[in-house]
Amino acid sequence: MTTRYEAAIVPLNASKIGSEAYGHASFTIDGDTLTIKIDMHGTPANTQHWEHFHGFPDGKQALIATELQDANGDGFVDLPETEPVSGTTMVPFDDAPENMDIPHDRYPVADQQGGFSYEKKVPLATLKQNFKDAFGDDDLKLDKRVIYIHGVPDSLNLPASVAGAVASYDAHTTLPIATGQIVAVD
């Protein structure tokens, strides 16, 4: 049995970062394989873009952040401001999503036109075990999650009020630039 999910990815923080990132994601579960495909356009060019699904460990429905989540009024919706509606970072879309290793430099880099395509076949058993170890349940509940694309160039002047440092990475790496609601399609 094959199960499919999709997300239309829409811009976030576009007026502040100077580009409107948008795209599409699909997630297909077929047997013990999760195939993830993400196509992005309009992202900051020549920049690495962290991408993940976010959600609530208790399975509550996650929602995408909008400018309404700009709690401190600085004009940016930063990573911490997404958490009340979107939950926490859960699974990365990097070189090995099943390992659930978040802070590193193994994410897609946009080309000079600001686009990138990502595709990865993920061993579902390994991902589910690591997901259970992290969140207490091996059910990914993709239809309760949202996807985020992050990352702006270090040259972008961010106010000190923009938060979201993760390990040695600052808010330039973690600033959300696009988001999408993951929905079941069949």
Secondary structure, DSSP 8 states (H G I E B T S, - for coil): -EEEEEEEEEESSHHHHTS--EEEEEEEEETTEEEEEEEEES--TT-B--EEEEE-TT--------GGG-TT-SS---HHHHHHHH-EEEEE-SS-GGG---SSS-S-B--TTS-EEEEEEEEHHHHHHHHHHHHS-----GGG-EEEEE---TTS---TT----BTTB-HHHH-EEEEEE-EE--
